[in-house]
Every structure is written in C-alpha cells, then in structure tokens.
Amino acid sequence: MVGLAAVAALLALAAASSAANATRLGPADFIVGATEDHPLGLDDGGAVMYDEMMSHRLGAIRMSVGYEPSEPTTVQQRDQLERAITTANLSGLRVLLSIVPGHNTDVTRDPNGVENFAAYTALVARTFPSVTDFIIGNEPNLGRFWFPTYNSNKSIAAAETYERALAASYDALKAVNPSIDVIGLAVSPRGDDRPGSRRNTISPVRFIKAVGDAYRESRRTRPIMDNAGLHPYPSSNTYPPAKGASWPNVSVPNLDRAQQAFWDGFHGTAQPTFQESAAGNAQPAGPAVRWILDEAGWQTDTSTLPGYFGTENTPPVDEAAQARYYRQTVQRYACDPHVAALLFFHWIDEADRDRLQTGFLRFDGTTKPAADAVGSAIADGCGGALVAWRHSTTVAGASVTWKRRAGYLFFAKASEDATFTATATPTKAALKRAKAAKQKLKTLTLKGNVKAYLGHGIKFKAIKTKHAGNYTYKVQLRAALNHARTAILKRTRLR
C-alpha cells in the first residue's frame, strides 16, 4: 500500500507541474478514456489499471466525488481520491472529476443548498489542484438524480435549480483557478417529458433549452460553463451507433440536435454556444463550447461467464458487436470538432448484471475485443471529412402533404414539436364569382400544434371539400422550443 505521506508528496509534485501548465480541453484535442471509480478501492491507486488503459491509447479517466450536505467541509473519500489522482497524474492520464450530490434533493431542499454545494466544489478543487476539469452534477434531467423535476404549473423545476447551482459552482471554481474547465449539464440521453409520471424524467433537448431559459431569466452576464456534458448511450443496447434516437431524445449521431437546443437556449447571451462552421468550410470558427461525452457504452452478454450474478436488465450484444460499435463511435467523434472527449462507461464490468457490463475488461480482469478495437481507432484518428454544423433557423423536417384524405384538406408534419398557423385565402377567380353571386369570401385562419413525426390533419369548417379549389393555402410552422425558427409552405391548388 502506498503510504499517505508518500501520496501527499507525489500529489504536491503533480500539482506544481499541473498548476504551471493547466489548460482546458482545447479545439485541437480529442481524448478517449473511461469513466471508472474502480481505482479508489485499489491499494496501488490504479497504477496497473492505468498502464493497461494507456497501452490501449486511452488518455483520460473520470472519477466521482460525492457531496454530502451534512458534511459540507469534508471531501468524501479524500484519501482514496488523492491516491488515485496522484497515480493517474504520474501515469499521464488526464483526470476529470464529477461532483455529484449523494441524494436527489441534497441541493434543492435547503434554502442555502446552492451556495453550500458551490462552496463544496471549490473545496474539491483546492484539495486536488492538479485536476482542472470538473463536471457539475450527473444527469439532472432525471428525477432520481435531481429533484423536484417539475413545478406545479408543469414547468421544468430541475432546470431552474440546476442552472443556479451550475452558475454558483462556475464562480466558485473560477475563483480557485481561472483555468478550470467547468463542464455543465451531463444530461441523460432520454426522458419522457410527462409531469407527474413515476419516472420524472425530462428529455435532454427540452432540459438543455430550459436551462438556457433559466439563464436568460437570471440576467447573468457571465457564462455558466466552459464545456457541456452528454451521455450518448444507444436508444436500445442492441442498436448500432449509426441509429439515432427520436426527437427530443439523443443518441450517438444526434449531437446536432442537442447543439441546436443549446443554441436555442443560449444564443445572444454571455454564454458561448457550439462552434459553427464557416460557409463551405467544415472548420469551426472561433472558440466555443464543446462536448464532454463522459458516459457511453454497450452491455455485453455475460450469461456463460464466471464471476457475474443477478439478472440482466437489458438485451446485451456479443463482444464482437461491442468492439465494432466502440470503434465506430470513436471514428465518428474523432471527425467531429465539437467533441473534446469521449469516455466509455466503464473500464471494467460490474459483477451485478442489474448494473452495467459495458467495460473493456470482463469482471475477472481479462480483456474484451473492444480494448484493441478502440486502441486502433484512436491510432487511426479521423479518416474522413470533419463534421460541419450551423444552427438552424427553420423547423426540422417541416413539410405539408397537400392531399385531401379522411375529411382533411392537407397534413402538416415536422421532426420536432411545432405550432402551426394555417390560412386559406380566396383566389381572385373565386372572389370574382362570389361577387357576381353577391356572396362573401374571406381569408380563414386556423391554429394548432404539430407533434414530432405525426402528421396533423388540417381542415377549415367553412370550406367544403368540393370548394377547396377556391382558396390558396399557407402553413407557417414554428418550432415549439424556439418560435423564431419558422418554416412557411404554400399551395395554390389541392388535388
């Protein structure tokens, strides 16, 4: 066992070196690593594990620091963290610390909870000065980690309280070291957006936008994060990385959707947004927020392996598929300048099948094919064009099917929730006929909502189907999360 005195000496040496060279994850960096607390329980501080990680070209590890409001001046597991961090520094791994409340109301139930939590983040930063990357909270869009989720009026309570905690933590951490990289959000990729449901979850797209709204309402003039966290797990464990999630959730290929939500929430404020590509050029222009994808993974089948127990909670994939999926994920993000780090969860499997068997190593310490697959993908780097992105000013997937069916004149559709305003304007010929018949025709207006992916039938009570040709039609769609994003579609004749 490494003695605490020796650990302290090594930590001081590492801290002195890091303080002189502390930098945030920059645009030229793309780090692949693992999210793993296993080193905290190892007598060698994880030295053997770190060597094996680096032999497969992994360059970072994320560890967790618990927050207990009953012990606001005590860093939880300080000695174990000190040993593990010092050893990681000496091994050359970059350490990210995720500061996580132990219970979902640790910050929200106390009137001084935000201030106390922020003070604790500063304490952790002072305790481990070699660490310059701090993730604030874990999946606050899920009620199991941050509660309450909704207000009585069904607005997103968690976004309001999390924004305040993130802002206070940003200020507290920057006061310790201005070079600290404050990583916000760390959102789960899924949520059901149903106030009052048993799950109490918010989709990442809605949560990100709601945090931006809370930031605007605070009238704050400083940022609240340097980078943003997201956990791009697959929608189903058997899905490959290329298969995305339905809006408003996200998976591996849906970072553009989350970036748009971030832009919708924060553009025009003091909070930087994601880098946008110049016209005709995939290179990002200017400094901005990047993704820290600090949890990702596919669970493997352990049914025939010793050392595991319990019942599997999700359909697993075989180890060859996991290796293939991990390689594809690294290849995708290596070409995306909006991604600074990809961390797989975990390095080593958990024995309980009700937990996660997403590691590079089986529980007995033997290596899965994924370790070599990721190592070779890191060595290969980006093998194609860089991913370009610019914010949208329209409604995703906006379309109208100009065809009469089931009593409706036409159908409006979008790939995200939207509102619509439909108008029917009499044609000149129809007006002329109406005038001759001493009748009046007027422009008709109809408003409503369009749910993502579901066609919404539109009809005007005053227009009989046989007279549909007497009007020209216009449908204006507005994105539900940003009414400034619009799409206008017109039609002069209906079939």
C-alpha positions as CSV (number, residue, x, y, z in Angstrom):
1,M,0.0,0.0,0.0
2,V,1.2,3.5,-0.8
3,G,1.6,5.5,2.4
4,L,-0.4,8.7,2.8
5,A,2.8,10.7,3.3
6,A,4.2,9.4,0.1
7,V,0.9,10.1,-1.7
8,A,0.9,13.7,-0.4
9,A,4.4,14.3,-1.6
10,L,3.6,12.9,-5.1
11,L,0.4,15.0,-5.2
12,A,2.3,18.1,-4.4
13,L,4.8,17.4,-7.2
14,A,2.0,16.7,-9.7
15,A,0.0,19.8,-8.6
16,A,3.0,22.1,-9.0
17,S,3.6,20.8,-12.5
18,S,-0.1,21.0,-13.4
19,A,-0.6,24.5,-12.0
20,A,2.1,25.7,-14.3
21,N,0.5,24.0,-17.4
22,A,-3.2,23.9,-16.6
23,T,-5.3,24.2,-19.7
24,R,-8.9,23.4,-20.6
25,L,-9.6,20.8,-23.3
26,G,-8.9,22.8,-26.4
27,P,-10.2,22.6,-30.0
28,A,-7.2,20.5,-31.2
29,D,-7.8,17.9,-28.6
30,F,-9.9,14.7,-28.8
31,I,-9.4,12.4,-25.8
32,V,-10.8,8.9,-25.4
33,G,-11.0,7.5,-22.0
34,A,-13.1,5.7,-19.4
35,T,-15.5,6.6,-16.6
36,E,-14.3,4.5,-13.7
37,D,-14.3,4.7,-9.9
38,H,-12.6,1.3,-9.5
39,P,-9.1,2.9,-8.7
40,L,-10.5,4.3,-5.5
41,G,-10.6,0.8,-4.0
42,L,-7.1,-0.3,-5.2
43,D,-4.1,-0.2,-3.0
44,D,-1.9,0.9,-5.9
45,G,-4.2,3.8,-6.7
46,G,-5.0,2.2,-10.1
47,A,-1.4,2.1,-11.4
48,V,-1.7,-1.3,-13.1
49,M,-5.1,-0.4,-14.5
50,Y,-3.8,3.0,-15.8
51,D,-0.9,1.3,-17.5
52,E,-3.3,-1.1,-19.3
53,M,-5.6,1.8,-20.3
54,M,-2.7,3.7,-21.8
55,S,-1.5,0.6,-23.6
56,H,-4.8,0.8,-25.5
57,R,-4.2,4.6,-26.1
58,L,-6.8,5.8,-23.6
59,G,-5.9,9.2,-22.3
60,A,-8.4,10.2,-19.6
61,I,-10.4,8.9,-16.7
62,R,-13.5,10.4,-15.0
63,M,-14.0,9.7,-11.3
64,S,-16.8,10.7,-9.0
65,V,-16.7,12.9,-5.8
66,G,-19.8,12.6,-3.7
67,Y,-21.4,15.6,-2.0
68,E,-23.0,15.1,1.5
69,P,-24.7,18.3,2.8
70,S,-24.3,17.0,6.4
71,E,-20.5,17.2,5.9
72,P,-20.0,20.3,3.7
73,T,-16.3,20.7,4.7
74,T,-15.3,17.1,4.2
75,V,-14.3,15.8,0.8
76,Q,-15.8,12.3,0.6
77,Q,-13.2,9.5,0.1
78,R,-10.5,12.1,0.1
79,D,-7.6,9.7,0.8
80,Q,-8.7,7.2,-1.9
81,L,-9.2,10.0,-4.4
82,E,-5.8,11.6,-3.5
83,R,-4.1,8.3,-4.2
84,A,-5.9,7.6,-7.4
85,I,-5.5,11.1,-8.8
86,T,-1.8,11.2,-7.9
87,T,-1.2,7.8,-9.6
88,A,-3.2,8.9,-12.7
89,N,-1.2,12.1,-13.0
90,L,2.1,10.2,-12.8
91,S,0.8,7.7,-15.4
92,G,0.0,10.6,-17.8
93,L,-3.8,10.2,-17.7
94,R,-6.0,13.3,-17.6
95,V,-8.4,13.3,-14.7
96,L,-11.9,14.6,-14.8
97,L,-13.9,14.8,-11.5
98,S,-17.7,14.6,-11.5
99,I,-19.1,16.3,-8.3
100,V,-22.4,14.6,-7.6
101,P,-24.9,15.1,-4.8
102,G,-25.5,11.8,-2.9
103,H,-29.3,12.3,-2.9
104,N,-31.5,13.9,-5.5
105,T,-32.6,16.7,-3.1
106,D,-29.3,17.5,-1.5
107,V,-29.1,20.8,-3.3
108,T,-32.7,21.7,-3.7
109,R,-34.3,21.0,-0.3
110,D,-32.1,23.6,1.6
111,P,-32.6,27.4,1.0
112,N,-28.8,27.6,1.1
113,G,-28.3,24.4,-0.9
114,V,-26.9,26.1,-4.0
115,E,-24.4,28.2,-2.1
116,N,-23.3,25.2,0.0
117,F,-22.9,22.9,-3.0
118,A,-20.9,25.6,-4.8
119,A,-18.6,26.0,-1.8
120,Y,-18.0,22.3,-1.8
121,T,-17.0,22.3,-5.5
122,A,-14.4,24.9,-4.6
123,L,-13.2,22.8,-1.7
124,V,-12.7,19.8,-4.0
125,A,-10.8,22.0,-6.5
126,R,-8.5,23.3,-3.7
127,T,-8.0,19.8,-2.4
128,F,-7.0,18.4,-5.8
129,P,-5.2,21.3,-7.6
130,S,-3.8,19.0,-10.3
131,V,-7.4,18.5,-11.6
132,T,-8.7,21.2,-13.9
133,D,-11.8,19.5,-15.4
134,F,-14.9,19.4,-13.2
135,I,-18.3,18.1,-14.2
136,I,-21.2,19.6,-12.1
137,G,-23.8,17.0,-11.2
138,N,-24.9,13.9,-13.0
139,E,-28.0,13.6,-15.3
140,P,-30.0,16.4,-13.7
141,N,-32.8,15.8,-16.2
142,L,-33.7,12.6,-14.3
143,G,-35.6,12.8,-11.1
144,R,-33.5,10.1,-9.5
145,F,-30.5,12.4,-9.5
146,W,-32.1,15.9,-9.3
147,F,-35.5,16.7,-7.7
148,P,-38.1,18.1,-7.9
149,T,-38.3,17.7,-11.6
150,Y,-41.4,19.8,-12.4
151,N,-43.2,22.8,-10.8
152,S,-47.0,22.6,-10.1
153,N,-47.6,24.5,-13.4
154,K,-45.6,21.8,-15.2
155,S,-42.6,24.0,-16.0
156,I,-39.2,22.3,-15.6
157,A,-38.2,23.0,-12.0
158,A,-34.9,21.0,-12.3
159,A,-33.6,23.3,-15.0
160,E,-34.1,26.4,-12.8
161,T,-32.4,24.9,-9.7
162,Y,-29.7,23.2,-11.7
163,E,-28.9,26.5,-13.6
164,R,-28.4,28.3,-10.3
165,A,-26.2,25.5,-8.9
166,L,-24.1,25.4,-12.1
167,A,-23.7,29.2,-12.1
168,A,-22.7,29.4,-8.5
169,S,-20.2,26.5,-9.0
170,Y,-18.7,28.2,-12.0
171,D,-18.0,31.3,-10.0
172,A,-16.6,29.3,-7.0
173,L,-14.3,27.1,-9.2
174,K,-13.0,30.1,-11.3
175,A,-12.2,31.8,-8.0
176,V,-9.9,28.9,-7.2
177,N,-8.3,28.7,-10.6
178,P,-9.5,30.6,-13.7
179,S,-8.1,27.8,-15.9
180,I,-10.5,25.3,-14.5
181,D,-12.8,23.8,-17.2
182,V,-16.3,23.9,-15.8
183,I,-18.5,21.2,-17.5
184,G,-22.2,21.6,-17.3
185,L,-25.4,19.6,-18.0
186,A,-24.0,16.0,-18.1
187,V,-27.5,15.0,-19.3
188,S,-29.0,11.6,-19.8
189,P,-29.9,10.9,-23.5
190,R,-33.5,10.1,-22.7
191,G,-36.6,11.4,-20.9
192,D,-40.3,11.1,-21.2
193,D,-41.4,14.7,-20.6
194,R,-44.5,13.7,-18.6
195,P,-45.1,15.7,-15.5
196,G,-46.5,13.6,-12.8
197,S,-45.3,10.3,-14.2
198,R,-43.5,7.8,-12.0
199,R,-40.2,8.2,-13.9
200,N,-40.0,12.0,-13.5
201,T,-37.6,12.5,-16.5
202,I,-37.0,15.3,-18.9
203,S,-35.7,14.8,-22.4
204,P,-32.2,16.2,-23.0
205,V,-33.4,18.6,-25.7
206,R,-36.1,20.1,-23.5
207,F,-33.8,20.2,-20.5
208,I,-31.0,22.0,-22.3
209,K,-33.3,24.6,-23.7
210,A,-34.9,25.1,-20.2
211,V,-31.5,25.6,-18.6
212,G,-30.9,28.3,-21.3
213,D,-34.2,29.9,-20.5
214,A,-33.4,30.0,-16.8
215,Y,-30.1,31.5,-17.6
216,R,-31.7,34.3,-19.6
217,E,-34.2,35.0,-16.8
218,S,-31.3,35.3,-14.3
219,R,-29.9,38.2,-16.4
220,R,-26.4,36.9,-15.6
221,T,-23.6,38.5,-17.6
222,R,-21.0,35.7,-17.1
223,P,-21.0,32.2,-18.6
224,I,-22.1,29.2,-16.5
225,M,-20.0,26.5,-18.3
226,D,-16.9,26.1,-20.5
227,N,-18.0,22.8,-22.0
228,A,-21.1,20.7,-21.9
229,G,-21.6,17.1,-20.9
230,L,-23.9,14.5,-22.5
231,H,-24.2,10.7,-22.2
232,P,-24.9,9.3,-25.7
233,Y,-26.0,5.8,-24.9
234,P,-27.9,4.0,-27.6
235,S,-31.7,4.1,-27.5
236,S,-31.6,0.3,-27.3
237,N,-28.5,-1.6,-26.3
238,T,-28.7,-3.6,-29.5
239,Y,-28.8,-0.6,-31.8
240,P,-25.5,0.3,-33.7
241,P,-24.0,3.8,-33.3
242,A,-25.4,5.0,-36.6
243,K,-29.0,4.5,-35.4
244,G,-30.2,7.7,-33.7
245,A,-33.0,8.4,-31.2
246,S,-36.3,10.1,-31.9
247,W,-36.6,13.8,-31.0
248,P,-36.4,15.1,-28.3
249,N,-34.0,12.4,-27.2
250,V,-30.5,11.9,-28.4
251,S,-28.0,9.1,-29.1
252,V,-24.6,8.8,-30.8
253,P,-25.5,10.5,-34.1
254,N,-27.8,13.2,-32.7
255,L,-25.3,15.8,-31.3
256,D,-26.5,18.3,-33.9
257,R,-30.0,18.1,-32.2
258,A,-28.6,18.8,-28.8
259,Q,-26.4,21.6,-30.2
260,Q,-29.4,23.2,-31.7
261,A,-31.2,23.1,-28.3
262,F,-28.2,24.7,-26.8
263,W,-28.2,27.4,-29.4
264,D,-31.9,28.0,-28.9
265,G,-31.4,28.4,-25.2
266,F,-28.2,30.4,-25.1
267,H,-27.6,32.3,-28.3
268,G,-27.2,36.0,-27.9
269,T,-26.2,35.8,-24.2
270,A,-22.8,35.8,-22.4
271,Q,-22.8,32.0,-22.5
272,P,-20.8,30.8,-25.6
273,T,-22.5,28.2,-27.8
274,F,-21.1,25.5,-30.0
275,Q,-18.7,26.3,-32.8
276,E,-20.3,26.9,-36.2
277,S,-18.7,26.1,-39.5
278,A,-18.0,28.9,-41.9
279,A,-19.9,28.7,-45.2
280,G,-18.5,26.0,-47.4
281,N,-15.8,25.1,-44.8
282,A,-16.1,22.3,-42.1
283,Q,-13.5,24.0,-39.9
284,P,-15.1,25.6,-36.8
285,A,-14.8,29.4,-36.5
286,G,-13.8,30.8,-33.1
287,P,-13.7,29.4,-29.5
288,A,-16.8,27.9,-28.1
289,V,-18.4,25.2,-26.1
290,R,-17.5,21.5,-26.9
291,W,-19.0,18.2,-25.8
292,I,-17.5,16.1,-23.0
293,L,-19.3,12.8,-23.7
294,D,-18.5,11.3,-20.3
295,E,-20.6,8.2,-20.5
296,A,-21.2,5.9,-23.4
297,G,-21.3,2.1,-23.8
298,W,-23.0,-1.1,-24.9
299,Q,-23.5,-4.0,-22.5
300,T,-22.1,-7.4,-23.4
301,D,-23.5,-10.9,-22.8
302,T,-22.1,-12.5,-19.6
303,S,-24.5,-15.4,-19.4
304,T,-21.7,-18.0,-19.8
305,L,-19.0,-16.2,-17.8
306,P,-18.0,-16.8,-14.2
307,G,-18.0,-14.0,-11.6
308,Y,-21.3,-12.4,-12.6
309,F,-24.5,-12.6,-10.7
310,G,-28.2,-11.4,-10.9
311,T,-30.4,-10.9,-13.8
312,E,-29.6,-8.9,-16.9
313,N,-31.7,-5.7,-17.2
314,T,-31.3,-5.1,-21.0
315,P,-30.7,-7.2,-24.1
316,P,-26.9,-7.4,-24.4
317,V,-24.8,-7.7,-27.5
318,D,-21.9,-10.1,-28.1
319,E,-18.4,-8.9,-27.5
320,A,-17.6,-8.7,-31.2
321,A,-20.5,-6.3,-31.7
322,Q,-19.4,-4.2,-28.8
323,A,-15.9,-3.9,-30.2
324,R,-17.4,-2.9,-33.6
325,Y,-19.7,-0.3,-32.1
326,Y,-17.0,1.2,-29.9
327,R,-14.7,1.5,-32.9
328,Q,-17.4,3.2,-34.9
329,T,-18.2,5.6,-32.1
330,V,-14.6,6.7,-31.8
331,Q,-14.3,7.1,-35.5
332,R,-17.4,9.2,-35.7
333,Y,-16.3,11.6,-32.9
334,A,-12.7,11.8,-34.0
335,C,-14.0,13.7,-37.0
336,D,-16.3,16.0,-35.0
337,P,-14.6,19.2,-33.9
338,H,-17.5,19.8,-31.4
339,V,-16.4,16.8,-29.3
340,A,-13.5,17.2,-26.9
341,A,-13.7,13.9,-25.0
342,L,-15.4,10.5,-25.3
343,L,-15.4,8.4,-22.1
344,F,-16.7,4.9,-22.1
345,F,-18.6,3.7,-19.0
346,H,-16.7,1.6,-17.6
347,W,-13.2,0.3,-18.0
348,I,-14.1,-2.9,-16.1
349,D,-17.5,-4.6,-15.9
350,E,-19.7,-4.5,-12.8
351,A,-20.4,-8.1,-11.5
352,D,-24.1,-7.4,-10.8
353,R,-26.0,-7.9,-14.1
354,D,-28.5,-5.4,-12.9
355,R,-25.8,-2.8,-13.3
356,L,-23.5,-2.2,-16.4
357,Q,-21.4,-4.7,-18.2
358,T,-20.1,-2.1,-20.7
359,G,-16.4,-2.4,-19.8
360,F,-13.3,-3.1,-21.9
361,L,-12.5,-5.8,-19.3
362,R,-14.6,-8.6,-18.0
363,F,-15.1,-8.8,-14.3
364,D,-12.3,-11.3,-13.9
365,G,-9.8,-8.8,-15.5
366,T,-9.5,-10.4,-18.9
367,T,-9.7,-8.1,-21.9
368,K,-12.6,-7.9,-24.3
369,P,-12.0,-7.2,-28.1
370,A,-13.3,-3.7,-27.5
371,A,-10.0,-2.6,-25.9
372,D,-7.9,-3.4,-29.1
373,A,-10.7,-2.0,-31.3
374,V,-10.7,1.3,-29.6
375,G,-6.9,1.5,-29.4
376,S,-6.7,1.0,-33.2
377,A,-9.4,3.6,-33.8
378,I,-7.6,6.1,-31.7
379,A,-4.4,5.5,-33.6
380,D,-6.2,5.9,-36.9
381,G,-7.8,9.2,-35.9
382,C,-10.2,10.9,-38.2
383,G,-10.4,9.1,-41.6
384,G,-12.9,11.3,-43.3
385,A,-14.2,14.9,-43.6
386,L,-14.7,16.9,-40.4
387,V,-18.3,17.3,-39.2
388,A,-19.8,20.7,-40.1
389,W,-22.6,22.3,-38.1
390,R,-24.5,25.5,-38.2
391,H,-27.6,26.5,-36.2
392,S,-30.9,26.2,-38.0
393,T,-33.4,29.0,-38.5
394,T,-36.2,26.7,-39.6
395,V,-38.2,23.8,-38.3
396,A,-36.7,20.4,-38.5
397,G,-38.4,18.2,-41.1
398,A,-41.2,20.7,-41.8
399,S,-43.4,19.5,-44.6
400,V,-47.0,19.6,-45.8
401,T,-48.8,16.8,-47.7
402,W,-51.1,18.7,-50.0
403,K,-53.6,15.8,-50.4
404,R,-57.2,15.5,-49.2
405,R,-57.8,12.5,-47.0
406,A,-60.2,11.4,-44.2
407,G,-62.0,14.7,-44.3
408,Y,-58.9,16.8,-44.0
409,L,-57.6,19.1,-46.8
410,F,-53.9,18.5,-46.1
411,F,-51.5,17.4,-43.4
412,A,-48.6,19.3,-41.7
413,K,-45.6,17.4,-40.3
414,A,-42.3,18.1,-38.6
415,S,-39.4,16.2,-37.0
416,E,-39.8,18.2,-33.8
417,D,-42.8,19.6,-31.9
418,A,-44.1,22.8,-33.5
419,T,-47.1,25.1,-33.7
420,F,-48.8,26.0,-36.9
421,T,-50.9,28.8,-38.3
422,A,-52.8,27.8,-41.5
423,T,-54.5,30.3,-43.7
424,A,-56.9,29.8,-46.6
425,T,-57.1,32.8,-48.9
426,P,-59.8,33.1,-51.7
427,T,-58.3,33.1,-55.2
428,K,-59.1,36.0,-57.5
429,A,-61.3,33.9,-59.6
430,A,-63.3,32.7,-56.6
431,L,-63.7,36.3,-55.3
432,K,-64.9,37.3,-58.7
433,R,-67.5,34.5,-58.8
434,A,-68.6,35.3,-55.3
435,K,-69.0,38.9,-56.1
436,A,-71.2,38.1,-59.1
437,A,-73.3,35.8,-56.9
438,K,-73.4,38.5,-54.2
439,Q,-71.6,36.3,-51.8
440,K,-68.6,37.0,-49.5
441,L,-65.5,35.0,-49.2
442,K,-62.9,35.8,-46.6
443,T,-59.4,34.6,-45.5
444,L,-59.7,31.9,-42.9
445,T,-57.2,31.1,-40.2
446,L,-56.6,28.0,-38.1
447,K,-54.0,27.5,-35.3
448,G,-52.8,24.3,-33.6
449,N,-49.9,22.1,-32.6
450,V,-47.9,19.5,-34.5
451,K,-46.3,16.6,-32.6
452,A,-42.9,15.4,-33.8
453,Y,-43.2,12.9,-36.6
454,L,-47.0,12.8,-36.5
455,G,-48.9,14.3,-39.4
456,H,-51.6,16.8,-38.2
457,G,-54.7,16.9,-40.4
458,I,-55.9,20.4,-41.2
459,K,-59.4,21.4,-42.3
460,F,-61.4,24.6,-42.2
461,K,-65.0,24.2,-41.1
462,A,-66.2,26.9,-43.6
463,I,-64.6,25.1,-46.6
464,K,-66.5,22.2,-48.1
465,T,-64.2,19.7,-49.8
466,K,-65.7,20.4,-53.2
467,H,-64.9,24.1,-52.8
468,A,-61.3,23.5,-51.7
469,G,-60.0,24.8,-55.1
470,N,-61.4,28.2,-54.4
471,Y,-58.5,29.0,-52.0
472,T,-54.8,29.2,-51.8
473,Y,-53.2,27.8,-48.7
474,K,-50.3,28.7,-46.5
475,V,-49.0,26.9,-43.4
476,Q,-46.5,28.6,-41.1
477,L,-44.7,26.2,-38.7
478,R,-42.9,27.5,-35.6
479,A,-40.5,25.3,-33.6
480,A,-42.1,24.7,-30.1
481,L,-38.7,25.3,-28.4
482,N,-37.8,28.4,-30.3
483,H,-40.6,30.3,-32.1
484,A,-38.1,32.3,-34.0
485,R,-37.4,29.2,-36.1
486,T,-40.0,29.1,-38.7
487,A,-41.0,27.3,-42.0
488,I,-43.6,28.6,-44.5
489,L,-45.2,26.3,-47.0
490,K,-47.7,27.3,-49.7
491,R,-50.0,25.7,-52.2
492,T,-52.3,27.2,-54.8
493,R,-54.3,24.1,-55.8
494,L,-55.3,21.0,-54.0
495,R,-55.6,17.6,-55.6
